[in-house]
Amino acid sequence: MKRFPIKSIVTACAIAMTTAGTPVLAESDDGKSADIWSRASLTTTYTLNRHLNPFKIDTEVHNGVATLRGTVDSDVERHLAEELALGVDGIREVKNELKISPDASSKYADNKGKSTERSFIDKVEDANLTAKVKSQLLWNGSTGGLSIDVDTHSGVVSLSGDVDTVAESELAEQIARNTRNVLGVKNNLKVHGNKVSASDKVAREMRDAKQNVSDGWITAKVKSALIYNRNVDAYDIDVDTKNGVVILHGRVDSDFEREQVISIAASIKGVKSVKPEFDSN
C-alpha cells in the first residue's frame, strides 16, 4: 500500500481547515478553480474522518455538483459521505453513486454474533454534531471558528482552544447549546485577549472581507444555520439574498422564533442587513 508522508498529511489538513470556512467569493471567480478547491477540501474531509475509508471513495466536482463513486461498508457510511460533501463550501448538490460492499455485514457483528451497528450510528451522530457546531462557528461573523476545537461524545459537545474575549466564549457556547440534538456543552475555552494566533488572523481577515462574499454563499449558510438551530422551524422559512441583504419569507409561530431567525441570519459572515417579510399568523 502506498504510504503518505506525515508532513504532507498535516499540510493537507492545514489547508482544509483554512479553506473549510472560507466564503465562496464573487461569481466572477474561475469556476474550475473553485471546483478543484472543493474537491481537495472534500478529499481531505474524508481522509480526516475516522468513519470513512477515503481510498474507497472517488470524488468529482463539476460546476458545484459533487459525484461520489466507490464502495462503503454500510448505508450509514453512504449517508455520512453525502452529508459531509454537502457541508463543503462550493458544493451545492451531491450525486451519491456509492455502493454498499456485499461482504461488509460481517464487520458489524461481534464474536457473539451481536450487531454493533447502534454504537457505530452513535459515533456517526456525534461526528455530525461536531461538524454542525464547527460549521456555525466558522460562518458566524463574531467567532474565530478556526481557533476553536470541537469534539462530541454521546451528544455532549466540548469546546476548547483560545478566544479573544469572554463574550466570544459565551457566544460559542450558546451556538453549541442551540444546535439541534446537542445534549450538553462543556466550555473549556480560554480567553487570551492579547494573544493573536495565525488562525485568529485568518478569521479576522474573513470578517473584514464581507463585501466579497457571494449572495449564494450567504443564502446557503443562513439556511443551514436555521436548520441546525433547535429554536426555529427552518422548513417554514425561505431565504433569499441580494447584494448582501437577506430577505426572509415564510411563517413563524411566535415573536421569539421571529427574533431568533433574524438574529441567526444577521450573524452570518457577509450579511449587511436582514429584511423580515414573514406571513401574518
C-alpha positions as CSV (number, residue, x, y, z in Angstrom):
1,M,0.0,0.0,0.0
2,K,1.3,3.5,-0.8
3,R,2.4,5.4,2.2
4,F,1.9,9.2,2.5
5,P,4.4,11.3,4.5
6,I,3.1,12.7,7.7
7,K,4.2,16.2,6.7
8,S,2.1,16.0,3.6
9,I,-0.9,14.9,5.5
10,V,-0.5,17.6,8.1
11,T,-0.1,20.2,5.3
12,A,-3.3,19.0,3.6
13,C,-5.2,19.2,6.9
14,A,-4.0,22.7,7.5
15,I,-5.1,23.7,4.0
16,A,-8.5,22.1,4.5
17,M,-9.1,23.8,7.9
18,T,-8.2,27.2,6.4
19,T,-10.5,26.8,3.4
20,A,-13.4,24.9,5.1
21,G,-14.9,28.1,6.4
22,T,-13.7,30.5,3.6
23,P,-16.7,32.1,1.8
24,V,-17.2,31.5,-1.9
25,L,-16.2,34.8,-3.4
26,A,-17.9,36.8,-6.2
27,E,-19.4,34.8,-9.0
28,S,-16.7,36.2,-11.4
29,D,-14.2,33.8,-9.9
30,D,-13.0,30.9,-12.1
31,G,-15.5,28.1,-11.6
32,K,-12.9,25.5,-12.5
33,S,-10.6,26.6,-9.7
34,A,-13.5,26.6,-7.2
35,D,-14.3,23.0,-8.2
36,I,-10.7,22.0,-7.7
37,W,-10.6,23.5,-4.2
38,S,-14.0,21.9,-3.3
39,R,-12.7,18.5,-4.4
40,A,-9.5,19.0,-2.4
41,S,-11.4,20.0,0.7
42,L,-13.8,17.1,0.3
43,T,-11.0,14.6,-0.1
44,T,-9.3,15.9,3.0
45,T,-12.5,15.8,4.9
46,Y,-12.9,12.1,4.1
47,T,-9.3,11.4,5.0
48,L,-9.7,13.0,8.4
49,N,-13.0,11.2,9.2
50,R,-12.4,8.1,11.2
51,H,-15.6,6.5,10.0
52,L,-14.8,6.5,6.2
53,N,-12.1,4.9,4.1
54,P,-11.0,7.6,1.7
55,F,-9.2,5.1,-0.6
56,K,-12.6,3.5,-1.4
57,I,-14.4,6.7,-2.4
58,D,-13.8,8.6,-5.7
59,T,-14.9,12.2,-5.8
60,E,-15.5,14.5,-8.7
61,V,-16.8,18.1,-8.6
62,H,-18.1,19.9,-11.7
63,N,-20.0,23.3,-11.5
64,G,-20.6,22.8,-7.8
65,V,-22.0,19.3,-8.2
66,A,-20.1,16.5,-6.4
67,T,-20.3,13.0,-7.7
68,L,-19.4,10.2,-5.3
69,R,-18.4,6.7,-6.6
70,G,-16.9,3.7,-5.0
71,T,-17.9,1.4,-2.1
72,V,-18.7,1.8,1.6
73,D,-19.4,-0.7,4.3
74,S,-22.9,0.4,5.3
75,D,-25.8,2.7,4.4
76,V,-24.8,4.8,7.4
77,E,-21.4,5.4,5.8
78,R,-23.0,6.2,2.5
79,H,-25.3,8.8,4.1
80,L,-22.4,10.3,6.1
81,A,-20.3,10.7,2.9
82,E,-23.1,12.6,1.3
83,E,-23.8,14.8,4.4
84,L,-20.1,15.7,4.6
85,A,-20.0,16.6,0.9
86,L,-22.9,18.9,1.3
87,G,-21.1,20.7,4.1
88,V,-18.1,21.6,1.9
89,D,-18.1,25.2,0.6
90,G,-18.7,25.3,-3.2
91,I,-20.7,22.1,-3.3
92,R,-24.4,22.8,-3.9
93,E,-25.5,19.3,-4.9
94,V,-24.4,15.7,-4.4
95,K,-24.9,12.7,-6.8
96,N,-24.4,9.8,-4.5
97,E,-23.4,6.7,-6.5
98,L,-21.7,4.9,-3.7
99,K,-22.4,1.2,-3.4
100,I,-22.5,-0.9,-0.3
101,S,-19.9,-3.6,-0.2
102,P,-21.8,-7.0,-0.3
103,D,-19.3,-8.6,2.2
104,A,-19.3,-5.8,4.7
105,S,-22.0,-7.1,7.0
106,S,-19.6,-9.2,9.0
107,K,-17.8,-6.0,10.2
108,Y,-20.8,-5.1,12.3
109,A,-21.1,-8.3,14.3
110,D,-19.0,-9.1,17.4
111,N,-17.7,-12.5,18.4
112,K,-21.1,-13.4,19.9
113,G,-22.9,-12.5,16.7
114,K,-24.5,-9.4,18.2
115,S,-24.7,-6.4,16.0
116,T,-22.6,-3.3,16.8
117,E,-24.4,-1.1,14.3
118,R,-26.1,1.0,17.0
119,S,-22.8,2.1,18.6
120,F,-21.5,2.9,15.1
121,I,-24.5,5.1,14.4
122,D,-23.9,6.9,17.7
123,K,-20.4,7.7,16.6
124,V,-21.7,9.0,13.3
125,E,-24.3,11.2,15.0
126,D,-21.5,12.6,17.2
127,A,-19.4,13.3,14.2
128,N,-22.4,15.1,12.5
129,L,-22.9,17.2,15.6
130,T,-19.3,18.2,15.7
131,A,-19.5,19.2,12.0
132,K,-22.6,21.3,12.6
133,V,-21.2,23.2,15.6
134,K,-17.9,23.8,13.9
135,S,-19.6,25.0,10.7
136,Q,-21.7,27.5,12.6
137,L,-18.6,28.8,14.4
138,L,-16.9,29.3,11.1
139,W,-19.8,31.0,9.5
140,N,-20.5,33.4,12.4
141,G,-19.1,36.9,12.0
142,S,-18.3,37.2,15.7
143,T,-16.4,34.0,16.4
144,G,-13.0,32.9,15.4
145,G,-14.1,29.4,14.4
146,L,-10.7,28.3,13.2
147,S,-9.2,28.7,16.7
148,I,-12.0,26.7,18.4
149,D,-11.7,23.0,18.6
150,V,-15.0,21.0,18.8
151,D,-15.5,17.4,20.0
152,T,-18.6,15.5,20.7
153,H,-19.2,12.4,22.8
154,S,-22.7,10.9,23.3
155,G,-24.3,14.2,22.3
156,V,-22.2,16.3,24.7
157,V,-20.1,19.0,22.8
158,S,-16.7,20.0,24.2
159,L,-15.2,23.4,23.2
160,S,-11.5,24.1,23.6
161,G,-8.9,26.5,22.3
162,D,-8.3,30.2,22.6
163,V,-10.6,33.1,22.1
164,D,-10.2,36.9,22.3
165,T,-13.0,37.8,24.8
166,V,-15.4,36.4,27.3
167,A,-18.2,37.4,25.0
168,E,-16.8,35.3,22.2
169,S,-16.5,32.3,24.6
170,E,-20.1,32.8,25.7
171,L,-21.4,33.1,22.1
172,A,-19.6,30.0,21.0
173,E,-21.1,28.1,23.9
174,Q,-24.6,29.4,23.1
175,I,-24.2,28.4,19.4
176,A,-23.4,24.9,20.5
177,R,-26.3,24.7,23.0
178,N,-28.8,25.9,20.4
179,T,-27.7,23.3,17.9
180,R,-30.4,20.7,17.4
181,N,-29.8,17.3,19.2
182,V,-26.9,18.6,21.3
183,L,-27.5,17.3,24.9
184,G,-24.9,19.4,26.7
185,V,-21.9,21.6,26.3
186,K,-18.6,21.7,28.1
187,N,-16.9,25.1,27.6
188,N,-13.2,24.7,28.1
189,L,-12.3,27.8,26.0
190,K,-9.5,30.0,27.3
191,V,-9.7,33.8,27.0
192,H,-6.5,35.4,25.8
193,G,-7.4,38.9,24.8
194,N,-3.8,39.9,23.9
195,K,-2.9,36.7,22.1
196,V,-3.4,36.7,18.3
197,S,-2.8,33.3,16.7
198,A,-2.5,32.6,13.0
199,S,-6.0,31.2,12.9
200,D,-7.3,34.3,14.7
201,K,-5.7,36.5,12.0
202,V,-7.3,34.4,9.2
203,A,-10.7,34.6,10.9
204,R,-10.4,38.3,11.3
205,E,-9.4,38.7,7.6
206,M,-12.5,36.7,6.7
207,R,-14.7,39.0,8.7
208,D,-13.1,42.1,7.0
209,A,-13.8,40.6,3.6
210,K,-17.6,40.6,4.0
211,Q,-18.1,42.6,0.8
212,N,-16.6,39.8,-1.3
213,V,-18.9,37.1,-0.1
214,S,-21.4,35.9,-2.7
215,D,-25.1,36.0,-2.2
216,G,-25.3,32.3,-3.0
217,W,-22.9,31.5,-0.2
218,I,-24.8,33.7,2.3
219,T,-28.1,32.1,1.4
220,A,-26.8,28.6,1.8
221,K,-25.2,29.3,5.2
222,V,-28.3,31.1,6.5
223,K,-30.5,28.1,5.5
224,S,-28.1,25.6,7.1
225,A,-27.8,27.7,10.3
226,L,-31.6,27.8,10.6
227,I,-31.8,24.0,10.1
228,Y,-29.2,23.3,12.7
229,N,-30.9,25.6,15.3
230,R,-33.3,23.9,17.8
231,N,-35.3,27.0,18.3
232,V,-36.7,27.5,14.8
233,D,-38.7,25.6,12.2
234,A,-36.4,26.2,9.3
235,Y,-38.6,24.3,6.8
236,D,-41.3,27.0,7.0
237,I,-38.8,29.8,6.1
238,D,-37.5,30.8,2.7
239,V,-34.2,32.7,2.4
240,D,-33.1,34.9,-0.4
241,T,-30.1,37.3,-0.6
242,K,-29.5,40.3,-2.8
243,N,-26.2,42.3,-2.5
244,G,-25.7,41.0,1.0
245,V,-29.2,41.8,2.2
246,V,-31.0,38.7,3.4
247,I,-34.8,38.6,2.8
248,L,-36.8,36.1,5.0
249,H,-40.2,34.8,3.9
250,G,-42.5,32.2,5.4
251,R,-44.2,31.7,8.7
252,V,-43.0,31.9,12.3
253,D,-45.1,30.7,15.3
254,S,-44.1,33.4,17.9
255,D,-42.2,36.6,18.4
256,F,-39.4,34.6,20.0
257,E,-39.0,32.5,16.9
258,R,-39.1,35.6,14.7
259,E,-36.3,37.2,16.7
260,Q,-34.2,34.0,16.7
261,V,-34.5,33.7,12.9
262,I,-33.5,37.3,12.3
263,S,-30.6,37.1,14.8
264,I,-29.2,33.9,13.2
265,A,-29.4,35.4,9.7
266,A,-27.7,38.6,10.8
267,S,-24.8,36.7,12.4
268,I,-23.6,35.0,9.2
269,K,-20.5,36.5,7.6
270,G,-21.2,38.9,4.8
271,V,-24.7,39.8,5.8
272,K,-25.2,43.5,5.5
273,S,-28.8,43.6,6.8
274,V,-31.9,41.5,7.2
275,K,-35.4,42.1,5.8
276,P,-38.0,40.0,7.6
277,E,-41.1,39.6,5.4
278,F,-42.9,36.9,7.3
279,D,-46.5,35.9,6.7
280,S,-49.0,37.0,9.3
281,N,-50.2,34.3,11.7
